[in-house]
Amino acid sequence: MKRIKNLIASALLAVFIGLQSVPVYADGSVGDPNIDNGGGGLQSGTSSNFWYQTDDGVRVTIVDSKTGAEKSASIDYTNKHPNDIALHFGKNSKRDYTGGMALTAATGTYTYKNPAQALPIIVSDGEYYVSNIDEIRSYFTDEQVVKAIASDMGFKFDDLINGDYKLMIEPIVYITYNGTRCAMTATEAALYNLKTGGDLINKLGPLSHKNLPLAMFLEDDDLGYTAWAGSTTSRATDSDIINYLGVGIVSFKEPDEEVEVETSDYEYRVDTDVYTSVTVSGGKHTPDNPVTVIFDIKNTSYTVSNIVYPDGASQLVWVRWHTPTTPQKVTINVTVIGGASSSKSTIIANIVDLDENPPPDPTAYDRNDTFTPVNPPNKAQRTTAAWSKYYAYWVPDWVWISHWVWHTIVNPDGSYSGYWQDHGHWEDQGDWEFDQNMFSASLSADMTITPDEKNPTKTGRTMKSGYGINERVTATVSGSGEHTDIQNAVTYFPEFKYKKYWRLLEKVSGGYEFKKNEYSTYENRTHFTPVWYPDGSYTPYTWVLDCWTPAGMLSVNLTDSVTIKGNVYDDWHIAKTY
């Protein structure tokens, strides 16, 4: 992909590099950068597929510091003037795509902004233009830079840095792919590679699947994204890029000091089918020298054999297993055989029980005179996942191997003659070639809240407080890859401000509903609203989760409402006795 002319003399190049100015930013800095990077060398491109060094930039989005919800439109910043972009995908963030948004080509003109303070090198070429992580961190915590971003986004600077918001930063490159000028983030490149059936990685892989996604990744878990623990010098898979790479986050206030707790790599629910995955890399592995990965989980070994991938690539490897029925920590040991390395050799899985805190029975005498409604939470959700698996096939190249032998003939007169004869053989000097099978899974779900069927005074979806509600959740998982169905759905309620208490739903025919309520006279699948709940919308929130894929868990946030008008006392009256 490098387009540096070979005719440039090394001395001239040394002078050019020596004249590069090292960015020096203002003394004032704000924010805590959760950004690291990696990368490596690139390869030569072609006239139709190439990238010019420093044709890069970043996409910046302001997000909620707790939920990760977008609080601004995204802006692309670059030092260049990419006015010739013919293919781009709009201004969508990584959160949009991991939340289920499909990759769609935009029809409008590509827009960008040149920052007043020039960006440092974002995407390295691994040789002459090498990014510096300290410069990147310094730039995005520079007070003047953050003030400019706030102004561009329509935010007051003091509001941006008050702890309620974070900056989500994604590297962008401007490339020529199949003769078309394109702009794409790392996440978009991975999604587009899936759309092209792997053609993008075949033509621009060292950039699209190595130096671009490895230009930024998280050092610590944040906003629902996991810190990258895989290779920082090898190509990444589409699924790893979508899930982990091509993103940095800047926070603006240190969180309150918390008690140190043991961290875990996965959190699973009890009695659940799950997937655990690692990424293996290093070397070229064919059916002649495949990789084997062994997962040791709870005294059981799960072996994944015949793993192949080309030189410079990596492969997601997974195992499906069932979690214990009680909460506990599970240590998973990973062993790799065959000359490769794994992103993790030890995985800590935290097994938790969601069915531990159902609400108490409300009474007719409950009061909450100071109650004010709050908005439902918005947990980090992910409704789509994509991953791939390499396979190898033999491409023969038959070559004739000559072996000339002299055959002597004794003539009748006693003289000698003879001839040469080729006793050679055909030899297959072919090699293994690689391709990928692409997989995906998508989750969609729906939630319906209705007044309890035993409520005598309900009218449609309007009811009095103090009566119960019923809930039904349905979900569909589609796609070409292996996955579990949804296995859990948990509902939180507005009277508890969506905290403290919840109900774990139970699987029934065709969906999920409340478990039978022990306080219900009829043992209905119901949740009783508090008699004090004010008139207006009553909106439970449900988190549908535990749809597991090799590329991680799919989940979705759902809400639905009934209208409260009056309370159960309105249905009581005092009658005369005779």
C-alpha positions as CSV (number, residue, x, y, z in Angstrom):
1,M,0.0,0.0,0.0
2,K,3.0,2.3,0.4
3,R,3.2,4.7,-2.6
4,I,6.7,6.0,-1.8
5,K,8.7,6.2,-5.0
6,N,11.7,4.0,-5.0
7,L,13.8,6.8,-6.6
8,I,13.8,8.9,-3.5
9,A,17.4,8.8,-2.3
10,S,17.9,7.6,1.3
11,A,19.8,10.7,2.2
12,L,17.0,13.0,1.0
13,L,14.6,10.8,2.9
14,A,16.6,11.2,6.1
15,V,16.7,15.0,5.7
16,F,12.9,15.0,5.1
17,I,12.3,12.9,8.3
18,G,14.7,15.1,10.2
19,L,12.6,18.2,9.3
20,Q,9.4,16.6,10.6
21,S,8.2,18.7,13.5
22,V,7.3,16.9,16.7
23,P,3.9,18.1,17.9
24,V,4.1,20.0,21.2
25,Y,0.8,20.7,22.8
26,A,-0.3,23.3,25.3
27,D,0.6,22.8,29.0
28,G,-3.1,22.7,30.0
29,S,-4.6,19.2,29.8
30,V,-7.9,17.7,30.7
31,G,-9.2,14.2,30.7
32,D,-8.0,10.7,31.1
33,P,-7.1,8.9,27.8
34,N,-8.1,5.2,27.6
35,I,-6.2,4.7,24.4
36,D,-3.4,2.4,23.3
37,N,-2.2,1.3,19.8
38,G,-0.1,-1.1,17.8
39,G,0.5,-2.0,14.1
40,G,3.3,-3.0,11.8
41,G,4.7,-2.9,8.3
42,L,2.5,-2.6,5.2
43,Q,2.9,-4.0,1.7
44,S,3.0,-2.5,-1.7
45,G,-0.3,-1.6,-3.2
46,T,-1.5,-1.5,-6.8
47,S,-2.8,1.2,-9.1
48,S,-6.4,0.4,-8.0
49,N,-5.9,-0.5,-4.3
50,F,-3.6,1.8,-2.2
51,W,-3.3,4.2,0.7
52,Y,-1.1,7.3,0.9
53,Q,0.6,7.7,4.3
54,T,-1.1,10.3,6.6
55,D,-4.4,10.0,4.7
56,D,-6.0,9.5,8.0
57,G,-8.2,11.2,10.6
58,V,-10.5,10.5,13.5
59,R,-14.3,10.4,14.1
60,V,-15.2,12.0,17.4
61,T,-18.5,11.5,19.2
62,I,-19.6,12.8,22.6
63,V,-21.3,10.0,24.6
64,D,-22.9,9.7,28.0
65,S,-20.3,8.6,30.5
66,K,-22.5,6.0,32.1
67,T,-24.6,4.5,29.4
68,G,-22.5,5.3,26.3
69,A,-25.5,6.8,24.6
70,E,-24.6,9.3,21.9
71,K,-25.1,13.0,23.0
72,S,-23.8,14.7,19.8
73,A,-23.5,14.1,16.1
74,S,-20.2,12.7,15.0
75,I,-17.5,14.8,13.3
76,D,-14.6,13.6,11.2
77,Y,-11.4,15.5,11.8
78,T,-8.5,15.3,9.4
79,N,-5.5,17.3,8.3
80,K,-6.2,16.4,4.7
81,H,-8.8,17.7,2.2
82,P,-10.5,14.5,1.1
83,N,-12.9,16.1,-1.4
84,D,-12.7,13.2,-3.8
85,I,-14.4,10.6,-1.5
86,A,-17.0,8.6,-3.6
87,L,-17.8,5.9,-1.0
88,H,-18.5,6.5,2.7
89,F,-21.1,5.4,5.2
90,G,-22.2,8.5,6.9
91,K,-21.3,9.6,10.4
92,N,-22.1,6.5,12.5
93,S,-20.2,5.6,15.5
94,K,-18.9,2.2,16.7
95,R,-21.8,2.3,19.2
96,D,-24.3,2.5,16.4
97,Y,-22.9,-0.5,14.6
98,T,-22.5,-2.7,17.7
99,G,-26.0,-1.7,18.6
100,G,-27.4,-3.3,15.5
101,M,-27.2,-0.6,12.8
102,A,-26.5,-2.0,9.3
103,L,-23.7,-0.7,7.2
104,T,-25.2,1.4,4.4
105,A,-23.4,3.5,1.8
106,A,-24.3,7.2,2.2
107,T,-25.6,9.2,-0.8
108,G,-24.5,12.7,0.3
109,T,-21.1,14.4,0.0
110,Y,-18.5,13.3,2.5
111,T,-18.0,16.1,5.1
112,Y,-15.0,16.7,7.4
113,K,-13.4,19.4,9.5
114,N,-9.7,20.5,9.5
115,P,-8.8,21.1,13.2
116,A,-7.0,24.4,14.1
117,Q,-4.4,22.3,15.9
118,A,-3.2,19.7,13.5
119,L,-3.7,16.0,14.4
120,P,-0.7,13.8,15.1
121,I,-0.2,10.8,12.9
122,I,-3.1,8.4,13.7
123,V,-2.5,5.4,11.5
124,S,1.1,4.2,11.1
125,D,2.7,2.8,8.0
126,G,5.1,0.9,10.2
127,E,8.2,2.4,8.6
128,Y,8.4,6.1,7.8
129,Y,5.3,7.5,9.3
130,V,4.9,6.0,12.7
131,S,2.2,7.1,15.2
132,N,3.2,7.9,18.7
133,I,0.7,6.9,21.4
134,D,1.9,9.5,23.8
135,E,1.3,12.3,21.2
136,I,-2.2,10.9,20.5
137,R,-3.1,10.8,24.2
138,S,-1.6,14.3,24.7
139,Y,-3.5,15.7,21.8
140,F,-7.0,14.5,22.8
141,T,-6.5,15.7,26.4
142,D,-5.1,19.1,25.4
143,E,-7.4,21.8,26.8
144,Q,-7.5,23.8,23.6
145,V,-8.3,20.8,21.5
146,V,-11.1,19.7,23.8
147,K,-12.5,23.3,23.9
148,A,-12.5,23.2,20.1
149,I,-14.3,19.9,20.0
150,A,-16.9,21.2,22.5
151,S,-17.5,24.3,20.4
152,D,-17.8,22.2,17.2
153,M,-20.3,19.9,18.9
154,G,-22.4,22.7,20.4
155,F,-21.4,22.0,23.9
156,K,-20.1,24.3,26.6
157,F,-16.6,23.3,27.6
158,D,-17.4,23.2,31.3
159,D,-20.4,20.9,30.6
160,L,-18.3,18.6,28.5
161,I,-15.7,18.0,31.2
162,N,-18.0,17.8,34.2
163,G,-18.0,14.0,34.3
164,D,-21.3,13.4,32.6
165,Y,-19.7,12.9,29.1
166,K,-16.8,11.1,27.4
167,L,-15.2,11.4,24.0
168,M,-15.4,8.3,21.7
169,I,-12.6,8.5,19.2
170,E,-12.3,6.2,16.1
171,P,-9.4,6.2,13.5
172,I,-10.3,6.8,9.9
173,V,-8.4,6.2,6.7
174,Y,-9.0,7.5,3.2
175,I,-8.1,4.8,0.7
176,T,-8.5,3.8,-2.9
177,Y,-10.2,0.4,-3.2
178,N,-11.0,-1.1,-6.6
179,G,-10.3,2.3,-8.0
180,T,-12.9,4.1,-5.8
181,R,-11.9,6.7,-3.2
182,C,-13.3,5.6,0.2
183,A,-13.5,6.8,3.8
184,M,-14.0,4.4,6.6
185,T,-13.4,3.8,10.2
186,A,-12.0,0.5,11.4
187,T,-15.4,-0.8,12.3
188,E,-16.8,0.1,9.0
189,A,-13.8,-1.5,7.2
190,A,-14.6,-4.8,9.0
191,L,-18.3,-4.6,8.2
192,Y,-17.5,-3.7,4.6
193,N,-15.1,-6.7,4.3
194,L,-18.0,-8.9,5.3
195,K,-20.1,-7.4,2.6
196,T,-17.4,-7.9,0.0
197,G,-16.9,-11.5,1.0
198,G,-13.3,-10.9,2.2
199,D,-12.2,-8.9,-0.9
200,L,-11.1,-5.9,1.2
201,I,-8.8,-7.8,3.4
202,N,-7.3,-9.6,0.4
203,K,-6.4,-6.3,-1.2
204,L,-5.8,-4.0,1.7
205,G,-5.5,-6.3,4.6
206,P,-2.3,-5.0,6.3
207,L,-4.0,-1.6,6.5
208,S,-7.7,-2.4,6.9
209,H,-7.3,-5.3,9.3
210,K,-4.0,-4.4,11.1
211,N,-2.7,-0.8,11.2
212,L,-6.2,0.9,11.0
213,P,-7.9,-1.1,13.8
214,L,-4.7,-1.2,15.9
215,A,-4.4,2.5,15.6
216,M,-6.6,2.8,18.7
217,F,-7.9,0.3,21.3
218,L,-8.8,0.4,24.9
219,E,-6.4,-0.3,27.8
220,D,-9.3,-0.8,30.2
221,D,-12.9,-1.9,29.9
222,D,-15.2,1.1,29.3
223,L,-18.7,1.8,28.0
224,G,-19.4,-1.9,27.4
225,Y,-16.3,-2.4,25.3
226,T,-13.6,-4.8,26.5
227,A,-9.9,-3.9,26.6
228,W,-7.9,-5.5,23.8
229,A,-5.7,-8.4,25.0
230,G,-4.8,-9.9,21.6
231,S,-1.9,-9.3,19.2
232,T,-0.8,-5.8,18.5
233,T,1.2,-6.7,15.4
234,S,-1.0,-9.2,13.5
235,R,-4.1,-8.9,11.4
236,A,-7.3,-9.0,13.3
237,T,-10.5,-10.8,12.4
238,D,-13.6,-8.9,11.4
239,S,-15.3,-9.9,14.7
240,D,-12.4,-8.7,16.8
241,I,-12.3,-5.4,15.0
242,I,-16.0,-4.9,15.5
243,N,-16.0,-5.9,19.1
244,Y,-12.7,-4.6,20.4
245,L,-10.6,-2.5,18.1
246,G,-10.6,0.9,16.4
247,V,-11.8,2.9,19.4
248,G,-10.4,5.1,22.1
249,I,-12.2,6.9,25.0
250,V,-11.3,10.1,26.9
251,S,-12.9,10.6,30.3
252,F,-12.9,13.9,32.1
253,K,-13.3,13.2,35.8
254,E,-11.8,10.4,37.9
255,P,-14.5,8.2,39.3
256,D,-15.0,8.1,43.0
257,E,-12.5,5.7,44.7
258,E,-14.1,2.3,44.9
259,V,-13.2,-0.8,46.8
260,E,-10.9,-3.0,44.7
261,V,-12.6,-6.1,43.5
262,E,-11.4,-9.0,41.5
263,T,-12.0,-8.4,37.8
264,S,-13.4,-11.0,35.4
265,D,-13.0,-11.5,31.6
266,Y,-16.6,-12.8,31.2
267,E,-19.8,-12.5,33.2
268,Y,-22.2,-15.3,32.7
269,R,-25.5,-16.2,34.3
270,V,-26.1,-19.5,36.1
271,D,-27.4,-22.6,34.3
272,T,-26.8,-21.0,30.8
273,D,-25.3,-22.1,27.5
274,V,-22.5,-19.8,26.7
275,Y,-19.5,-19.4,24.4
276,T,-15.9,-18.6,25.5
277,S,-13.5,-17.4,22.8
278,V,-9.8,-16.6,22.3
279,T,-7.9,-15.3,19.3
280,V,-4.9,-17.3,18.1
281,S,-2.1,-15.8,16.0
282,G,1.4,-16.3,14.8
283,G,2.9,-18.2,11.9
284,K,1.2,-19.8,8.9
285,H,-0.9,-22.9,9.7
286,T,-2.2,-25.3,7.1
287,P,-3.8,-28.8,7.3
288,D,-0.2,-30.0,7.4
289,N,0.6,-28.1,10.6
290,P,-2.7,-27.0,12.2
291,V,-3.2,-25.4,15.6
292,T,-5.1,-27.1,18.4
293,V,-6.6,-25.2,21.3
294,I,-7.7,-26.9,24.6
295,F,-10.0,-25.2,27.0
296,D,-10.0,-26.6,30.5
297,I,-13.3,-25.7,32.3
298,K,-14.4,-27.3,35.6
299,N,-12.5,-30.5,35.2
300,T,-13.6,-30.9,31.6
301,S,-11.3,-30.4,28.6
302,Y,-12.8,-29.1,25.3
303,T,-10.5,-29.5,22.3
304,V,-10.7,-27.5,19.1
305,S,-8.5,-29.0,16.4
306,N,-7.5,-28.3,12.8
307,I,-7.3,-24.5,13.1
308,V,-5.7,-22.9,10.0
309,Y,-5.0,-19.4,9.0
310,P,-2.6,-17.6,6.6
311,D,0.7,-15.9,7.6
312,G,0.0,-12.5,9.4
313,A,-3.6,-13.4,10.2
314,S,-5.4,-14.5,13.3
315,Q,-8.3,-16.8,14.1
316,L,-11.1,-16.6,16.6
317,V,-11.4,-20.0,18.4
318,W,-14.4,-20.8,20.6
319,V,-16.0,-23.4,22.8
320,R,-19.6,-23.8,23.9
321,W,-20.3,-25.0,27.4
322,H,-23.0,-24.8,30.2
323,T,-22.4,-22.7,33.3
324,P,-22.9,-24.1,36.8
325,T,-26.2,-23.8,38.6
326,T,-24.8,-21.8,41.5
327,P,-22.9,-18.4,41.5
328,Q,-19.1,-18.8,41.5
329,K,-15.8,-17.9,39.9
330,V,-14.7,-20.3,37.1
331,T,-11.1,-20.3,36.0
332,I,-10.6,-21.4,32.3
333,N,-7.1,-22.4,31.3
334,V,-6.3,-22.2,27.6
335,T,-3.5,-24.3,26.0
336,V,-2.3,-23.8,22.4
337,I,-0.5,-26.5,20.6
338,G,1.2,-26.1,17.2
339,G,3.4,-23.0,17.3
340,A,0.8,-20.3,17.8
341,S,-0.1,-18.0,20.7
342,S,-3.4,-17.1,22.3
343,S,-4.8,-13.7,23.3
344,K,-5.4,-15.2,26.8
345,S,-4.0,-18.2,28.6
346,T,-6.2,-17.8,31.6
347,I,-9.8,-16.6,31.6
348,I,-11.8,-15.7,34.7
349,A,-15.6,-16.2,34.3
350,N,-17.9,-14.7,36.9
351,I,-21.1,-16.7,37.2
352,V,-24.0,-14.7,38.7
353,D,-27.6,-15.4,39.6
354,L,-30.2,-12.9,38.5
355,D,-33.0,-14.5,40.4
356,E,-32.0,-13.1,43.8
357,N,-33.9,-9.9,44.4
358,P,-37.6,-9.9,43.4
359,P,-39.7,-7.0,44.7
360,P,-41.5,-7.3,48.1
361,D,-45.3,-7.5,48.2
362,P,-46.8,-4.0,48.0
363,T,-49.5,-3.1,50.6
364,A,-52.4,-0.8,50.6
365,Y,-50.7,1.4,53.1
366,D,-47.5,2.0,51.2
367,R,-46.6,5.7,50.7
368,N,-44.0,7.5,48.7
369,D,-44.9,11.2,48.7
370,T,-41.5,12.3,47.4
371,F,-41.4,10.0,44.4
372,T,-40.3,11.6,41.1
373,P,-40.1,9.4,37.9
374,V,-36.8,8.8,36.2
375,N,-36.0,7.7,32.7
376,P,-35.5,4.0,32.0
377,P,-31.8,2.9,31.9
378,N,-30.1,2.3,28.6
379,K,-27.6,-0.5,29.1
380,A,-25.0,-1.1,26.5
381,Q,-26.7,-3.4,24.0
382,R,-25.5,-5.3,21.0
383,T,-28.0,-6.8,18.5
384,T,-25.6,-8.1,15.8
385,A,-22.4,-10.1,15.8
386,A,-20.1,-11.1,12.9
387,W,-17.1,-13.4,12.8
388,S,-15.2,-15.6,10.4
389,K,-13.3,-18.9,10.1
390,Y,-10.4,-19.6,7.8
391,Y,-10.2,-22.7,5.7
392,A,-7.4,-23.9,3.5
393,Y,-7.5,-25.6,0.1
394,W,-4.8,-27.0,-2.0
395,V,-3.9,-25.3,-5.3
396,P,-1.9,-27.8,-7.4
397,D,1.1,-26.8,-9.5
398,W,2.4,-29.9,-11.3
399,V,6.0,-29.6,-12.3
400,W,8.0,-32.2,-14.3
401,I,11.1,-33.2,-12.5
402,S,13.6,-34.5,-15.1
403,H,15.9,-37.4,-14.5
404,W,18.0,-38.2,-17.6
405,V,19.6,-41.6,-17.9
406,W,22.0,-42.9,-20.5
407,H,21.2,-46.2,-22.1
408,T,24.1,-48.0,-23.7
409,I,23.6,-50.2,-26.7
410,V,26.2,-52.9,-27.9
411,N,26.1,-53.0,-31.7
412,P,26.6,-56.2,-33.7
413,D,30.1,-55.1,-34.7
414,G,31.1,-54.8,-31.0
415,S,30.9,-51.0,-31.0
416,Y,28.9,-49.0,-28.5
417,S,26.1,-46.5,-29.0
418,G,23.2,-45.3,-26.9
419,Y,20.7,-42.7,-26.1
420,W,19.5,-40.5,-23.3
421,Q,16.0,-41.1,-21.8
422,D,14.2,-38.9,-19.3
423,H,13.1,-41.1,-16.4
424,G,11.6,-38.1,-14.6
425,H,8.2,-37.7,-12.9
426,W,5.5,-35.2,-12.2
427,E,5.6,-33.5,-8.9
428,D,2.9,-31.4,-7.3
429,Q,4.7,-28.2,-6.1
430,G,1.5,-26.4,-5.2
431,D,0.6,-24.7,-2.0
432,W,-2.2,-24.1,0.4
433,E,-4.4,-21.1,-0.2
434,F,-6.9,-19.6,2.3
435,D,-10.4,-18.2,2.3
436,Q,-12.9,-17.4,5.0
437,N,-16.4,-18.5,5.8
438,M,-18.3,-15.4,7.1
439,F,-20.8,-15.8,9.9
440,S,-23.3,-13.5,11.6
441,A,-26.2,-13.4,14.0
442,S,-28.8,-10.8,14.7
443,L,-31.2,-10.4,17.7
444,S,-34.6,-8.7,17.6
445,A,-37.1,-8.7,20.4
446,D,-40.4,-7.1,21.5
447,M,-42.1,-6.5,24.8
448,T,-45.7,-6.0,25.6
449,I,-47.1,-4.7,29.0
450,T,-50.9,-5.1,29.6
451,P,-53.1,-4.7,32.7
452,D,-53.6,-8.0,34.5
453,E,-56.3,-10.1,33.1
454,K,-58.0,-10.2,36.6
455,N,-58.2,-6.4,36.7
456,P,-62.0,-5.7,36.7
457,T,-61.8,-2.0,35.8
458,K,-59.1,-1.8,33.2
459,T,-59.9,-0.1,29.9
460,G,-57.5,-1.1,27.1
461,R,-54.1,-0.2,28.3
462,T,-55.3,2.2,31.0
463,M,-55.6,1.0,34.6
464,K,-55.6,2.1,38.2
465,S,-52.5,1.9,40.4
466,G,-52.5,-1.0,42.9
467,Y,-53.6,-3.5,40.3
468,G,-51.2,-5.9,38.5
469,I,-49.6,-5.9,35.1
470,N,-48.7,-8.8,32.8
471,E,-45.6,-8.9,30.5
472,R,-44.7,-10.9,27.5
473,V,-41.4,-10.8,25.7
474,T,-40.7,-12.5,22.3
475,A,-37.4,-12.7,20.6
476,T,-36.0,-13.9,17.3
477,V,-32.3,-14.8,16.5
478,S,-31.4,-15.1,12.9
479,G,-28.2,-15.4,10.9
480,S,-25.7,-17.9,9.4
481,G,-23.6,-18.6,12.4
482,E,-24.0,-20.8,15.5
483,H,-25.6,-19.2,18.5
484,T,-27.8,-19.8,21.5
485,D,-31.4,-18.5,21.8
486,I,-32.0,-15.8,24.4
487,Q,-31.9,-17.4,27.8
488,N,-32.7,-14.6,30.2
489,A,-34.9,-11.5,30.4
490,V,-34.9,-9.4,33.5
491,T,-37.4,-6.6,34.2
492,Y,-36.9,-3.5,36.3
493,F,-39.6,-1.2,37.6
494,P,-40.1,2.6,37.7
495,E,-41.3,2.7,41.4
496,F,-37.8,1.5,42.4
497,K,-36.1,3.9,39.9
498,Y,-35.1,0.8,37.9
499,K,-32.8,-0.3,40.8
500,K,-32.7,-2.5,43.9
501,Y,-35.4,-5.0,42.8
502,W,-36.2,-6.8,39.6
503,R,-38.0,-9.8,38.2
504,L,-36.3,-12.6,36.3
505,L,-38.8,-13.7,33.6
506,E,-39.6,-17.3,33.0
507,K,-39.6,-19.1,29.6
508,V,-43.1,-20.1,28.5
509,S,-44.5,-21.3,25.2
510,G,-43.5,-18.8,22.6
511,G,-41.8,-16.3,24.8
512,Y,-41.0,-15.1,28.4
513,E,-43.4,-13.9,31.1
514,F,-43.3,-13.0,34.8
515,K,-43.0,-16.0,37.1
516,K,-46.1,-16.8,39.1
517,N,-46.4,-14.2,41.9
518,E,-46.6,-15.8,45.3
519,Y,-48.6,-12.9,46.5
520,S,-51.3,-13.2,43.8
521,T,-54.6,-14.8,44.9
522,Y,-54.9,-16.5,41.6
523,E,-51.1,-17.3,41.3
524,N,-51.0,-15.1,38.2
525,R,-47.9,-14.1,36.3
526,T,-48.2,-10.6,37.5
527,H,-46.4,-7.6,39.0
528,F,-48.5,-5.4,41.3
529,T,-48.1,-1.6,40.8
530,P,-47.8,0.4,44.0
531,V,-51.1,2.1,45.1
532,W,-49.2,5.4,45.5
533,Y,-47.9,5.5,41.9
534,P,-48.9,8.8,40.3
535,D,-51.1,9.1,37.3
536,G,-49.4,9.0,33.9
537,S,-47.1,6.5,32.1
538,Y,-46.0,3.4,34.0
539,T,-43.0,2.0,32.1
540,P,-41.1,-1.2,33.1
541,Y,-37.7,-1.8,31.4
542,T,-36.6,-5.2,30.3
543,W,-33.0,-6.3,29.5
544,V,-33.1,-9.3,27.1
545,L,-29.8,-11.1,27.3
546,D,-27.7,-14.3,27.0
547,C,-28.0,-14.8,23.3
548,W,-24.4,-16.0,23.0
549,T,-22.3,-16.3,19.9
550,P,-18.6,-17.0,19.3
551,A,-18.1,-13.3,19.0
552,G,-19.8,-12.4,22.3
553,M,-23.3,-11.9,23.8
554,L,-26.2,-10.2,22.0
555,S,-28.7,-8.3,24.2
556,V,-31.3,-5.6,23.7
557,N,-33.1,-3.0,25.8
558,L,-36.9,-3.0,25.7
559,T,-39.6,-0.8,27.3
560,D,-43.4,-0.6,27.1
561,S,-46.0,1.3,29.1
562,V,-49.5,1.3,30.5
563,T,-51.3,4.4,31.6
564,I,-52.1,4.9,35.3
565,K,-55.3,6.8,36.0
566,G,-56.6,6.8,39.5
567,N,-55.9,4.1,42.1
568,V,-57.5,0.9,43.5
569,Y,-59.3,2.9,46.2
570,D,-61.5,4.5,43.5
571,D,-63.1,1.1,43.1
572,W,-64.0,0.8,46.7
573,H,-67.1,2.3,48.3
574,I,-68.9,2.1,51.6
575,A,-72.4,0.7,51.4
576,K,-75.1,1.1,54.0
577,T,-76.0,-1.9,56.1
578,Y,-79.6,-2.7,57.0
